[in-house]
Amino acid sequence: MTHILVVDDEINIRKVVREYAEFEGYEVTEAENGMEAVNLCHENDYDLIIMDIMMPRLDGYSACKEIHKTKNIPVIMLSARGEEYDKLFGFEIGVDDYVVKPFSPKELMARAKVVMKRNAAPAAPAAQEKFSFEGLEVDIAGREVYVNGEKASMTPKEYDLLFYLVKNKNIALSRDKLLEEVWGYDFFGDDRTVDTHIKMLRNSLGEYRKFIVTLRGMGYKFEAD
């Protein structure tokens, strides 16, 4: 049975998430702060963590970083704040999704399904595995990117986004298309998720950010010969 850890200092939030998760057939364990979540993850394995950011003893971001030192468990963050900075920081430390309170429990469960499916599914083999654009080298099979000979350090979602853009180079891709193909979202996606990761990816690529072209009002394109 799929096992979800729900972490929030608000008992009513935990109760609502538990009810909807159990209705979907998931087993649920609750924790009321980040420290308790870290201890539970040391002792148990979970398929997903749904965790609030602002909590006593240990906040969600710190708990996520501590858990990811030993366990590769996908995390959906809950927060009353929706600023881009908060999302950027969360994605940089490996958060898989970010849901702003107040939220729809049905949408949260839909996002949970997508996140768990994405983390469980093996990557499809690419027809072409290595690409080179000036000083930018992209090795899809090896999940490595080199910028002027130096290995880039990026989040898993930055790699996924770059690989999809490269495999579809010179093709205009809408934000909805990127959400559907890279994140697995359809109706439940958020355009700002794409924009935030594009900003992170451009920073990681340095001077080769020029290959990622913004299509105003539409989306993005990896433009190269």
trRosetta pair geometry for C-beta under 8 A, 3 or more apart (Angstrom, degrees):
i j d omega theta_ij theta_ji phi_ij phi_ji
1 25 7.2 -133 -146 154 98 83
1 26 7.1 140 167 -145 94 38
1 27 4.8 88 120 -21 124 112
2 25 7.3 74 38 108 105 85
2 26 4.8 -56 90 -120 100 86
2 27 6.8 174 88 23 46 79
2 47 4.8 -69 -156 38 81 160
2 48 7.6 18 175 9 107 105
2 116 6.8 28 -145 -162 134 161
3 26 7.1 152 -101 -175 19 86
3 27 4.6 -25 -106 74 71 109
3 28 7.8 173 -158 -79 57 23
3 29 6.9 23 -179 -5 99 105
3 44 7.7 -106 137 158 148 119
3 45 7.3 96 66 102 135 65
3 46 5.1 -114 107 -130 97 64
3 47 5.4 125 53 3 61 94
4 21 5.4 -106 52 -160 147 146
4 26 5.0 26 -1 160 115 137
4 27 7.1 161 22 81 68 53
4 28 5.4 -20 70 -107 94 70
4 29 7.5 -176 92 28 46 69
4 46 6.5 83 -129 -170 21 110
4 47 6.5 -53 -73 62 61 91
4 48 4.9 -18 -116 71 86 96
4 49 7.4 158 -165 -94 66 26
4 50 6.3 19 178 -1 114 104
4 112 7.1 -2 -109 -161 140 138
5 28 7.9 141 -99 -159 23 57
5 29 5.2 -25 -110 71 70 98
5 30 7.8 153 -161 -97 59 18
5 31 6.4 12 -179 1 101 112
5 37 6.4 119 152 -139 132 92
5 40 6.3 151 -130 110 136 137
5 41 7.1 -70 -25 -71 173 89
5 44 8.0 140 -72 91 124 122
5 46 4.5 -50 -16 -115 107 163
5 48 7.4 -166 30 97 69 50
5 49 4.7 -18 68 -112 104 76
5 50 7.3 179 89 29 53 63
5 51 7.7 10 109 -65 95 96
5 73 7.9 21 26 162 123 150
6 14 5.2 135 123 -136 123 79
6 17 4.9 157 -131 101 142 135
6 18 6.2 -119 22 -64 159 79
6 21 7.2 -151 -54 -4 127 155
6 28 5.9 5 -4 -165 116 106
6 29 7.2 172 24 83 72 45
6 30 5.3 -28 71 -108 96 68
6 31 7.3 170 87 27 47 68
6 50 5.1 -10 -113 66 69 104
6 51 7.8 178 -160 -77 35 51
7 30 7.6 148 -86 -165 41 52
7 31 4.5 -14 -109 70 84 101
7 32 7.5 -152 -155 -69 63 6
7 33 7.4 -38 -169 101 99 5
7 34 6.8 79 171 -90 139 48
7 36 7.5 170 -128 79 103 96
7 37 4.4 1 -101 -78 144 133
7 49 6.5 5 2 -174 116 99
7 50 7.0 173 26 89 70 52
7 51 4.0 5 60 -117 115 84
7 52 6.3 -132 110 21 75 76
7 55 7.2 -48 152 -66 97 164
7 60 7.0 146 104 -108 123 93
7 63 7.1 -142 149 119 164 162
8 13 4.4 -79 126 90 158 128
8 14 5.1 -167 57 -58 106 85
8 17 7.6 121 6 9 137 140
8 32 7.2 -37 87 -132 38 48
8 51 7.3 -179 -60 -149 69 40
8 52 4.1 94 -113 -19 79 125
8 55 7.1 -142 -143 -90 34 119
8 78 6.6 -16 -91 64 118 142
9 32 5.3 73 -115 179 55 79
9 33 5.9 42 -82 -79 98 74
9 52 6.7 -102 10 67 75 148
9 54 8.0 -78 22 111 124 66
9 55 4.7 157 -30 -133 113 85
9 56 5.9 98 -103 10 148 89
10 13 4.2 69 87 5 109 111
10 14 6.9 171 92 -10 59 83
10 52 7.3 110 17 -64 96 160
11 14 5.6 -55 -150 39 38 112
11 15 6.1 42 151 -26 68 106
11 32 7.5 -14 -77 -110 75 111
12 15 5.5 -50 -146 33 33 116
12 16 6.5 32 156 -18 65 103
13 16 6.0 -56 -150 35 30 107
13 17 6.4 23 157 -12 65 109
13 52 7.1 68 112 -62 158 127
13 78 7.3 145 -178 137 140 162
13 101 7.9 -45 -112 -111 130 132
14 17 6.0 -60 -146 42 29 107
14 18 6.0 33 156 -23 66 110
14 30 4.9 66 -169 -135 134 124
14 32 7.5 -59 -46 -92 151 71
15 18 5.7 -56 -146 36 26 113
15 19 6.4 28 157 -22 63 106
16 19 5.9 -54 -150 31 30 111
16 20 6.6 17 159 -8 64 108
16 105 5.6 -125 157 -84 104 134
17 20 6.2 -62 -149 43 31 104
17 21 5.8 27 157 -18 68 114
17 28 7.6 157 118 -140 86 141
17 50 6.0 -161 -166 98 149 149
17 105 6.7 -160 -96 -129 50 102
17 108 6.9 -77 -117 120 93 150
18 21 5.8 -61 -139 41 26 109
18 22 5.9 21 164 -15 66 111
18 28 4.7 164 -129 119 81 163
18 30 6.7 -34 -71 -66 127 113
19 22 6.2 -58 -143 39 22 105
19 23 6.4 27 154 -23 60 108
19 105 7.8 -8 76 -169 95 156
20 23 5.5 -51 -148 32 32 116
20 24 6.7 29 152 -16 63 104
20 105 4.3 -176 -47 164 159 121
20 106 7.1 -135 -147 -75 137 46
20 108 7.2 88 98 74 150 110
20 109 5.3 -125 148 -54 116 128
21 24 5.7 -58 -156 37 34 109
21 26 4.4 -64 170 63 90 124
21 28 5.0 106 94 -73 134 123
21 109 6.7 -171 -87 -104 58 103
21 112 7.5 -48 -108 103 96 174
22 25 7.5 73 -174 -63 35 10
22 26 6.4 -98 -85 63 35 69
22 27 7.9 50 -104 -109 78 25
22 28 5.9 -77 -58 -3 90 122
24 109 5.6 175 -50 -159 146 130
24 113 7.8 -131 -166 -67 146 107
29 40 6.5 172 131 -171 138 145
29 44 7.3 64 7 92 170 161
29 46 7.4 -111 38 -98 120 120
31 36 4.0 179 -160 107 107 111
31 37 4.4 162 92 -70 159 71
31 40 5.7 -128 -71 -4 133 144
32 36 6.1 47 44 32 63 152
32 55 7.6 167 150 -158 52 121
33 36 5.2 95 59 10 74 102
33 37 7.2 -134 103 -7 40 91
33 55 4.8 165 -132 154 66 119
33 56 5.2 -62 -112 73 130 73
33 57 4.4 62 160 44 146 121
33 58 6.2 105 154 41 96 76
34 37 5.4 -55 -149 34 37 115
34 38 6.4 38 155 -21 69 101
34 51 7.5 74 -101 -168 79 127
34 55 5.3 145 -24 78 89 129
34 57 6.2 -165 49 93 83 90
34 58 3.1 -116 84 97 117 92
34 59 5.7 12 -30 67 151 11
34 60 6.0 -152 -87 -81 114 35
34 62 6.1 72 158 76 158 92
34 63 3.2 -138 -157 -56 103 127
34 66 7.9 104 164 34 107 130
35 38 5.8 -50 -150 32 33 111
35 39 6.5 30 153 -15 64 106
35 57 4.5 -75 -2 139 122 128
35 58 4.4 125 -48 6 74 124
35 63 7.3 -114 -51 -97 31 107
36 39 5.8 -56 -150 39 33 111
36 40 6.3 34 153 -20 66 107
36 57 7.8 74 -14 82 81 152
37 40 5.8 -55 -147 37 30 111
37 41 6.3 26 156 -17 65 108
37 49 6.9 85 -166 -150 124 129
37 51 6.4 51 -124 -112 165 126
37 58 7.8 -133 41 84 99 119
37 63 5.0 48 75 -173 125 139
37 67 7.0 -52 132 -65 99 130
38 41 5.9 -60 -149 38 29 109
38 42 6.6 34 152 -24 63 103
38 58 6.8 -20 -11 93 126 161
38 63 5.4 -131 -52 -143 96 84
38 66 5.0 -13 -117 107 127 132
38 67 5.9 -133 -113 -67 69 82
39 42 5.7 -50 -153 27 33 114
39 43 6.8 13 155 -4 63 110
40 43 6.1 -72 -154 46 32 101
40 44 5.7 -30 170 33 73 113
40 46 8.0 43 128 -38 106 126
41 44 6.7 -76 -115 62 27 72
41 46 6.7 -68 -109 8 83 114
41 49 7.6 -19 -82 -78 125 135
41 67 4.8 7 101 -129 168 105
41 70 7.7 139 131 76 104 107
41 71 5.4 -128 173 24 112 154
41 73 6.7 -119 -137 7 123 151
42 70 7.1 46 -108 77 70 151
45 71 7.2 -175 -120 -138 70 127
45 73 7.7 -178 -161 -85 63 116
46 49 6.0 85 102 -63 143 78
46 73 5.4 48 72 -142 91 140
47 73 7.5 150 165 -146 7 93
47 74 7.7 -10 154 39 52 101
47 116 5.6 33 155 -128 108 121
48 73 7.0 165 -112 176 20 92
48 74 5.4 -30 -115 77 74 98
48 75 7.6 153 -166 -93 64 29
48 76 6.9 16 180 0 110 102
48 112 5.8 103 151 -156 168 95
48 115 6.3 99 -120 99 123 119
48 116 5.4 -71 -55 -74 123 104
49 64 7.8 178 93 -104 142 82
49 67 7.2 29 -25 136 165 171
49 73 5.5 73 -14 129 108 122
49 74 7.2 -179 27 94 74 48
49 75 4.7 -19 70 -110 104 77
49 76 7.3 -176 93 30 54 64
50 75 7.9 158 -88 -160 26 57
50 76 4.9 -13 -112 67 72 105
50 78 6.6 50 171 -29 84 112
50 108 7.2 62 -135 179 141 118
50 112 6.9 -39 -69 -95 119 117
51 60 4.6 151 135 -136 108 110
51 63 6.6 -140 -174 86 152 132
51 64 6.9 179 73 -66 151 97
51 75 6.1 -31 23 -159 116 104
51 76 7.4 144 23 78 65 53
51 77 6.0 -35 76 -112 80 57
51 78 6.7 -163 98 18 28 88
52 55 5.5 115 90 -54 108 107
52 60 5.5 -150 101 -59 40 132
52 77 7.6 85 -137 -166 16 66
52 78 4.7 -44 -95 73 61 104
52 79 7.0 130 -157 -81 62 52
53 59 6.0 12 171 -180 60 100
53 60 4.0 -94 -111 36 39 127
53 61 6.2 31 -143 -29 91 86
53 77 5.9 45 -60 -172 94 112
53 78 7.0 -147 -11 80 76 53
53 79 4.5 19 6 -95 127 103
53 81 7.6 -67 57 37 148 103
53 86 7.4 -28 -104 -165 170 119
53 90 7.9 -80 -93 -85 122 118
54 59 6.3 -22 -112 -131 33 102
54 60 7.3 -36 -14 -1 26 104
54 79 7.2 98 -5 -131 91 80
54 80 7.3 -39 21 20 129 105
55 58 6.9 -5 90 79 106 48
55 59 5.7 149 43 -119 76 45
55 60 6.2 98 6 -44 113 78
55 63 7.9 1 55 -17 133 137
58 62 5.2 -119 -173 89 89 121
58 63 5.2 110 128 -64 114 93
58 66 7.7 -27 179 8 143 146
59 62 5.1 87 59 15 78 103
59 63 6.8 -145 97 -7 37 93
60 63 5.6 -58 -143 39 31 112
60 64 6.1 36 158 -25 66 105
60 77 5.9 121 142 -133 143 98
60 78 7.8 -169 -94 49 164 67
60 79 7.8 -131 45 -74 150 95
61 64 5.7 -53 -150 32 28 113
61 65 6.6 26 154 -15 63 104
61 77 8.0 28 -74 -117 68 139
61 89 6.7 -13 -125 134 139 115
61 90 6.8 -109 -103 -96 96 70
61 93 6.3 99 -160 43 85 162
62 65 5.9 -54 -150 36 32 110
62 66 6.3 30 153 -17 65 108
63 66 5.7 -58 -148 39 31 111
63 67 6.1 31 156 -20 67 108
64 67 5.9 -56 -145 37 28 109
64 68 6.2 21 159 -15 64 112
64 75 5.3 74 -124 -150 113 177
64 77 7.5 -38 -61 -79 146 108
64 90 7.8 50 56 -144 170 75
64 93 5.8 98 107 124 120 123
64 94 6.8 -177 158 72 113 96
64 95 6.2 -19 -160 -75 160 87
65 68 6.0 -61 -145 40 27 108
65 69 7.2 45 152 -38 59 93
65 93 5.4 -65 -77 -166 91 128
65 94 7.9 130 -95 33 57 113
66 69 5.9 -40 -165 5 35 116
67 70 7.2 -89 -174 49 38 81
67 71 5.5 -50 172 55 80 107
67 73 6.3 -59 151 42 124 115
67 75 7.7 122 77 -69 139 130
68 71 6.8 -85 -103 70 31 59
68 72 6.9 58 -138 -102 74 48
68 73 7.6 -127 -86 39 67 73
68 93 7.4 166 27 163 152 83
68 94 5.3 104 -110 70 162 156
74 96 4.5 6 -162 -21 95 153
74 115 5.0 165 153 159 146 109
74 116 6.6 -158 50 -85 145 53
74 118 7.9 111 -102 73 153 96
74 119 4.7 -126 -46 -46 130 155
75 94 7.1 75 31 115 119 84
75 95 5.1 -78 90 -128 108 66
75 96 5.7 144 58 12 52 91
75 97 8.0 -164 105 37 50 65
76 95 7.5 96 -119 -173 21 92
76 96 6.2 -54 -72 71 61 96
76 97 4.5 -13 -118 69 85 101
76 98 7.4 -169 -163 -73 63 23
76 99 6.1 25 170 -3 107 111
76 108 7.3 133 139 -157 152 86
76 111 6.3 112 -120 121 142 118
76 112 6.4 -81 -16 -89 152 74
76 115 6.1 -141 -60 -20 106 168
77 90 5.2 -98 11 -142 157 141
77 95 5.0 -17 -19 -150 117 141
77 97 7.3 -169 26 94 69 51
77 98 5.0 -10 63 -115 103 69
77 99 7.0 174 87 28 51 67
78 99 5.5 -25 -104 74 65 96
78 101 6.0 60 177 -49 94 102
78 103 7.0 -106 -132 -3 99 142
79 82 7.1 158 95 -70 105 51
79 86 6.2 -161 130 157 168 145
79 98 6.9 -20 20 -168 115 93
79 99 7.7 143 24 80 67 49
79 100 6.1 -41 76 -115 76 59
79 101 6.5 -141 101 5 24 94
80 100 7.3 74 -146 -166 17 74
80 101 4.6 -42 -90 61 62 114
81 86 5.3 128 108 -34 112 164
81 100 7.4 -110 88 -130 21 98
82 86 7.2 -133 -155 57 11 130
82 87 7.5 20 -168 -42 53 112
82 100 4.1 0 -81 -103 109 145
83 86 4.9 96 66 2 84 102
83 87 7.4 -158 97 -2 46 86
84 87 5.7 -59 -152 40 38 109
84 88 6.0 42 153 -24 71 106
84 192 7.1 -123 -100 -177 92 119
84 196 6.1 -169 -153 -100 91 106
85 88 5.7 -54 -146 35 30 113
85 89 6.4 27 157 -17 64 106
86 89 6.0 -56 -150 36 28 108
86 90 6.4 28 153 -18 63 109
86 98 7.6 143 119 -159 94 143
87 90 5.6 -57 -148 38 32 113
87 91 6.2 29 157 -17 68 106
87 98 5.0 -163 -119 58 89 172
87 192 7.3 92 58 133 173 111
87 193 7.6 -124 -177 -105 140 61
87 196 5.3 -64 115 -131 123 163
88 91 6.0 -59 -147 38 27 106
88 92 6.2 29 155 -23 64 110
88 196 5.8 -143 -79 -164 75 108
88 199 7.4 -55 -107 88 118 125
88 200 6.6 168 -142 -69 89 109
89 92 5.6 -57 -148 34 30 115
89 93 6.7 13 160 -7 64 107
90 93 6.4 -70 -153 41 28 97
90 95 3.8 -31 167 28 92 148
90 98 5.4 111 90 -85 156 122
91 94 7.8 90 -176 -39 31 9
91 95 5.8 -78 -80 58 36 90
91 98 7.5 -69 -53 -31 85 125
91 155 6.0 149 156 87 80 177
91 157 6.5 -75 -162 50 106 138
91 196 6.5 142 -2 132 155 121
91 197 6.6 -133 -175 -87 158 83
91 200 6.5 -119 107 -44 130 162
92 155 6.2 -126 -125 -60 34 130
92 200 7.0 -161 -79 -128 86 134
94 155 6.4 -169 -87 -143 54 104
94 156 7.1 60 -130 10 80 107
95 98 6.2 64 131 -66 134 89
96 115 4.8 100 130 -141 141 119
96 118 7.8 159 -162 76 128 129
96 119 7.4 -55 -108 -56 151 119
96 157 7.7 147 -131 -55 55 124
97 111 5.4 175 152 173 165 123
97 115 5.6 -102 -9 -77 125 129
97 193 8.0 -19 -133 -119 71 138
98 193 7.6 171 40 -101 102 99
99 103 4.9 36 161 -106 114 152
99 107 7.6 154 -133 111 125 105
99 108 5.8 55 -141 -104 170 90
99 111 6.6 172 -70 55 122 164
100 103 6.6 146 80 -73 43 97
103 107 6.5 -122 175 70 92 113
103 108 5.5 82 134 -56 130 111
104 107 3.9 74 75 8 108 108
104 108 6.7 -174 90 -12 55 81
105 108 5.4 -51 -146 35 35 116
105 109 6.4 35 155 -18 66 102
106 109 5.9 -54 -152 36 31 109
106 110 6.5 33 149 -20 64 105
107 110 5.4 -52 -149 35 36 114
107 111 6.3 35 153 -17 67 103
107 188 5.5 158 -152 -131 91 112
108 111 5.8 -55 -149 38 30 110
108 112 6.3 37 149 -25 64 105
109 112 5.3 -48 -145 32 35 118
109 113 6.6 40 154 -22 64 99
110 113 5.9 -50 -154 30 32 112
110 114 6.7 29 150 -16 63 106
110 188 5.0 178 110 -60 129 157
111 114 5.6 -56 -151 37 35 112
111 115 6.2 34 154 -20 69 107
111 185 7.6 -1 -110 -100 77 105
111 188 5.8 -149 -67 147 83 142
112 115 5.9 -55 -145 37 29 110
112 116 6.3 22 160 -12 65 109
113 116 6.2 -62 -148 41 26 105
113 117 6.1 24 157 -18 65 112
114 117 5.8 -59 -145 39 27 110
114 118 6.1 26 158 -20 64 110
114 183 7.0 36 154 149 133 77
114 184 4.3 166 -163 104 104 119
114 185 6.1 38 -152 -77 168 63
114 188 7.4 -164 -14 70 147 134
115 118 5.9 -56 -146 36 26 111
115 119 6.4 17 159 -12 63 110
116 119 5.9 -60 -145 41 30 105
116 120 6.1 21 159 -15 66 113
117 120 5.9 -65 -144 41 27 105
117 121 6.0 25 162 -26 67 112
117 184 6.5 173 82 -173 114 161
118 121 6.2 -54 -138 29 25 108
118 183 7.5 -52 -84 -171 157 39
118 184 5.1 -138 -68 -13 115 146
125 141 7.4 20 -143 -104 76 97
126 129 5.3 137 76 -90 113 59
126 140 4.6 26 4 105 157 146
126 141 6.5 -125 36 -59 108 79
126 163 7.6 -116 -75 -176 142 112
126 167 6.4 -122 -137 -101 117 127
128 131 6.9 79 127 -64 117 88
128 140 7.7 89 104 24 59 134
128 167 7.7 165 57 -119 93 80
129 139 6.7 17 149 -160 86 63
129 140 5.1 -133 -154 55 55 94
129 141 4.0 -6 -153 -17 125 113
129 142 7.7 85 167 -5 112 78
130 137 7.3 -11 -168 -173 95 90
130 138 7.0 159 -155 87 48 57
130 139 5.1 -7 -107 -108 87 68
130 140 7.2 -143 -72 14 38 78
130 141 7.5 -52 -51 20 76 101
131 137 7.4 164 87 -156 52 46
131 138 4.5 -5 59 59 97 105
131 140 7.5 53 0 -26 99 101
131 166 5.4 -174 42 179 160 128
131 169 8.0 155 -152 -33 154 141
132 136 7.2 154 -158 86 47 56
132 137 5.2 -10 -107 -107 80 74
132 138 7.5 -165 -74 24 36 71
133 136 4.6 -13 67 64 90 106
133 138 7.6 22 7 -3 100 109
133 208 6.8 118 98 -152 111 125
133 211 6.0 55 136 -92 156 149
133 224 4.7 -45 -127 -154 131 153
133 225 7.9 141 -130 49 89 68
134 208 6.8 -172 68 -104 117 109
135 147 6.6 56 127 -170 99 49
135 148 4.3 13 169 -82 135 63
135 149 7.3 -59 -164 -17 100 70
135 207 7.8 37 59 73 124 117
135 208 6.8 -138 72 -60 84 125
136 145 7.4 -16 -168 -171 84 94
136 146 7.4 158 -155 84 38 59
136 147 6.1 -4 -106 -109 72 65
136 205 6.6 10 -113 -153 131 101
136 208 4.2 118 -58 -147 131 166
136 211 7.0 -97 37 -9 162 148
137 145 7.0 161 86 -158 60 46
137 146 4.1 3 54 52 108 104
138 145 5.5 -2 -109 -112 66 84
138 162 6.7 -149 -126 142 128 114
138 163 7.1 168 178 -99 122 64
138 166 5.3 -134 112 -112 166 169
139 142 4.1 -8 133 47 124 109
139 143 7.2 -48 99 19 84 14
139 144 4.4 6 56 59 117 89
139 145 7.2 -155 28 -73 73 40
139 146 7.8 46 -6 -7 104 97
140 143 7.2 18 -174 -75 32 48
140 163 5.0 109 -121 -136 99 114
140 166 7.4 -156 -68 82 113 132
140 167 7.3 64 -92 -62 153 108
143 159 5.7 34 -159 -174 91 149
144 151 6.3 -55 -164 -136 103 103
145 151 7.3 108 76 -158 50 58
145 152 4.4 -31 92 41 102 121
145 154 6.6 22 38 3 133 131
145 159 7.0 -157 -20 -113 119 83
145 162 6.6 8 -85 111 146 159
145 204 7.7 60 96 142 144 118
145 205 8.0 -68 159 -97 138 80
146 149 6.0 0 171 -130 118 12
146 150 6.4 149 -158 69 76 27
146 151 5.6 -43 -100 -92 76 48
146 152 6.7 -166 -101 -9 20 85
147 150 5.7 -32 67 64 74 85
147 152 5.2 75 -9 -63 107 107
147 204 7.8 -169 -39 150 143 66
147 205 6.3 173 -98 -150 129 45
147 206 5.5 109 -179 26 147 123
147 208 6.4 -147 -129 16 99 127
148 206 7.8 -51 -1 74 114 149
152 204 5.3 84 -174 172 127 101
152 205 7.3 -8 -111 -88 154 48
153 204 7.5 -134 72 -137 48 110
154 158 3.7 -114 173 88 117 135
154 159 5.6 144 94 -50 121 77
154 162 7.5 20 135 -5 170 137
154 200 7.7 120 -148 141 92 102
154 201 7.2 42 -142 -113 133 66
154 204 4.8 47 -92 -145 105 161
155 158 4.7 101 53 0 75 103
155 159 7.4 -140 94 -3 43 83
155 200 6.9 -7 19 147 119 145
156 159 5.8 -55 -157 34 35 112
156 160 6.5 33 150 -18 68 106
157 160 5.3 -48 -144 37 40 114
157 161 6.1 40 156 -20 68 105
157 182 7.4 89 -159 159 83 111
157 183 7.8 25 -139 -89 116 83
157 197 5.8 -88 128 -126 114 135
158 161 5.8 -56 -146 38 29 110
158 162 6.2 26 157 -16 65 108
158 197 6.4 -163 -88 -167 64 94
158 200 5.7 -107 -89 114 117 111
158 201 4.9 167 -146 -89 93 83
158 204 6.0 75 180 8 149 159
159 162 6.0 -60 -146 39 28 107
159 163 6.1 26 159 -19 66 110
160 163 5.9 -58 -146 37 26 110
160 164 6.4 22 158 -17 63 108
160 182 5.3 129 133 -156 108 94
161 164 6.0 -58 -149 36 28 107
161 165 6.3 27 154 -17 64 109
161 178 7.1 38 -134 -166 92 116
161 182 5.3 47 -92 -149 66 153
161 197 5.4 158 -45 140 163 128
161 198 7.3 -135 162 -79 147 59
161 201 5.8 -108 92 -68 128 147
162 165 5.7 -58 -148 39 31 111
162 166 6.1 29 157 -19 68 109
162 201 5.8 173 -64 -149 97 127
162 205 7.8 155 -110 -67 130 120
163 166 5.8 -56 -144 38 28 110
163 167 6.2 26 159 -17 64 108
164 167 5.9 -54 -143 38 29 109
164 168 6.3 -2 162 10 63 112
164 173 7.9 117 133 -136 104 167
164 178 7.1 135 107 -132 141 78
164 181 5.8 139 -149 120 144 120
164 182 5.2 -114 2 -80 159 102
165 168 6.3 -81 -149 56 24 88
165 169 7.0 63 148 -82 63 63
165 173 7.1 -123 -110 22 72 150
165 212 6.7 -8 -179 -108 159 95
165 220 6.9 -42 -115 117 121 117
165 221 7.7 143 -154 -170 97 25
165 222 3.9 116 157 -38 98 125
166 169 5.7 -1 -157 -54 38 102
166 222 5.6 -93 -81 131 43 171
168 171 4.4 -74 167 48 92 128
168 173 6.2 84 110 -62 140 126
168 222 7.1 112 81 33 66 110
169 221 7.9 87 -159 175 44 77
169 222 4.5 -73 -114 95 73 105
169 223 7.3 145 -171 -97 83 17
169 224 5.6 -53 -165 45 134 93
170 221 6.7 41 -133 178 19 114
170 222 7.2 -58 -28 86 42 66
170 223 6.0 85 -94 -121 62 56
170 224 7.2 -113 -50 45 91 52
171 221 6.5 -168 80 -133 33 97
172 215 5.6 69 -143 -69 104 166
172 218 6.5 -12 178 134 117 139
172 219 6.7 118 175 64 76 107
172 221 5.1 -45 -99 -75 51 120
173 177 4.9 -127 -167 85 79 129
173 178 5.5 89 145 -56 118 93
173 219 5.0 -112 100 125 56 141
173 220 5.8 -24 66 69 96 68
173 221 6.3 147 14 -87 81 60
174 177 4.5 101 55 2 80 101
174 178 7.1 -146 95 -2 45 84
174 218 5.7 -88 -107 176 75 74
174 219 4.1 -172 -134 -35 25 139
175 178 5.7 -56 -150 38 34 110
175 179 6.3 37 152 -21 67 104
175 189 7.8 174 141 133 90 133
175 191 4.6 37 147 -131 155 87
175 194 4.6 -168 -144 41 92 159
175 195 7.6 -17 -117 -42 128 81
175 218 7.7 172 -11 148 82 36
175 219 4.7 -163 -37 -104 59 94
175 220 7.8 80 -76 -1 66 88
176 179 5.6 -52 -147 35 32 113
176 180 6.3 30 155 -19 65 108
176 189 6.7 147 -127 68 59 145
176 191 7.9 -37 -59 -89 63 87
176 219 7.8 -97 21 -78 61 129
177 180 5.8 -57 -148 37 30 110
177 181 6.1 8 162 -3 67 114
177 219 6.8 -3 39 -110 103 170
178 181 6.2 -65 -135 47 27 97
178 182 5.2 -8 180 12 69 121
178 183 7.6 55 135 1 67 96
178 194 5.1 93 92 -119 134 128
178 219 6.5 161 -11 -158 118 126
178 220 7.1 35 -53 39 146 108
179 182 6.9 -58 -111 51 14 87
179 183 5.0 -36 -158 41 55 121
179 185 4.4 -53 163 65 102 108
179 186 7.7 154 115 -89 106 19
179 189 3.4 51 179 -139 149 157
179 190 7.7 151 -114 39 137 36
179 191 7.6 -79 -49 -91 132 44
179 193 6.8 89 -106 72 101 122
179 194 6.2 -84 -60 -54 84 114
180 183 7.4 3 -38 57 8 79
180 184 7.1 23 -167 -139 36 15
180 185 6.3 -93 -84 75 44 53
180 186 5.7 52 -108 -93 97 61
180 189 7.2 -83 -54 -39 59 147
181 184 8.0 -6 172 -70 6 42
183 189 6.3 122 78 -113 138 108
183 193 6.7 38 -71 126 158 142
185 188 5.0 -117 -151 74 102 79
185 189 3.3 131 116 -69 138 92
185 190 7.9 -45 147 4 171 57
186 189 6.9 -172 76 -14 8 104
189 193 6.7 -112 -170 38 82 133
190 193 4.7 97 76 -15 90 103
191 194 5.9 -53 -166 32 48 109
191 195 6.5 40 145 -15 75 107
192 195 5.4 -53 -144 42 42 112
192 196 5.9 48 156 -25 71 104
193 196 6.0 -55 -149 34 26 112
193 197 6.6 16 157 -10 61 109
194 197 6.1 -66 -151 42 29 103
194 198 6.2 32 154 -23 67 107
194 219 7.5 -47 147 -140 153 87
194 220 7.6 -160 163 -2 118 123
195 198 5.6 -52 -145 34 31 114
195 199 6.5 34 155 -21 63 103
196 199 5.8 -55 -156 32 30 112
196 200 6.7 27 149 -15 64 105
197 200 5.4 -50 -146 38 39 113
197 201 6.0 42 153 -22 68 105
198 201 5.6 -54 -144 38 31 112
198 202 6.3 34 156 -21 65 104
198 212 6.5 177 -159 160 97 142
198 214 7.9 102 157 -89 151 92
198 220 6.1 -170 -113 -72 139 155
199 202 5.9 -52 -147 34 28 111
199 203 6.7 30 153 -18 61 105
200 203 5.8 -57 -156 34 32 112
200 204 6.5 29 150 -19 65 107
201 204 5.6 -57 -151 36 34 112
201 205 6.3 25 155 -16 68 110
201 209 7.9 137 116 -118 71 87
201 212 6.8 105 107 -55 117 166
202 205 5.9 -61 -144 40 31 107
202 209 3.8 64 -157 -135 84 120
202 212 5.9 -118 -85 57 93 137
203 206 7.8 30 175 -65 33 45
203 209 7.5 45 -48 -83 23 133
205 208 4.4 -100 168 78 104 89
205 209 4.7 142 82 -68 111 63
205 211 7.4 -104 165 37 153 105
205 212 7.3 130 39 -5 158 118
206 209 6.6 -158 87 -22 19 94
207 210 6.9 -14 161 -7 57 108
208 211 5.6 -2 173 -1 79 112
209 212 5.9 -56 -170 35 58 104
211 222 5.5 18 148 -159 99 75
211 223 6.1 -166 -163 58 56 60
211 224 5.1 -2 -137 -57 112 110
212 220 6.0 -9 -174 -171 88 122
212 221 7.7 156 -155 79 46 38
212 222 6.0 -26 -96 -100 62 66
212 223 7.9 152 -101 17 12 79
213 220 6.6 147 77 -160 51 66
213 221 4.8 -21 62 64 103 88
213 222 7.6 162 15 -101 82 15
213 223 4.6 28 -11 -3 129 125
214 220 6.0 -38 -108 -103 45 77
215 218 4.1 -47 117 66 111 113
215 219 5.3 8 55 61 113 52
215 220 6.2 -163 11 -84 91 20
215 221 5.9 71 -39 -11 116 102
